[in-house]
Amino acid sequence: MPYEILRDSIALEPAGDTIRFHLTVFGVQKTCRISVTALRRLDQGQGGDWLLIFDTHRLRIGQRAFAYLSRDLLVSSVVLRALDF
């Protein structure tokens, strides 16, 4: 695969409103964030632990982040929001 989410990089931000993770795109590490609103949308509003929801939908999240980052390889980060899903 041309991208991979680094498992030990996944963490809830101190403010509790985003999850930060690192994605390697063609071997280059990029910083990504996904809002809890986007996670809630992926989980269809059922509630639950943000990190567990992230893990459940990690393939889809990785694909979406890769889609944004692969458009311009010079971009170093991306923030995924609810409208992205």
Buried (B, 14 or more C-beta within 10 A) or exposed (E): EEBBBEEEBBEBEEEEEBBBBBBBBEEEEBEBBBBBBBBBBBBEEEEEEBEEBBEBBBEEBBEBBBEBBEEEEEEEBBBBEBEBB
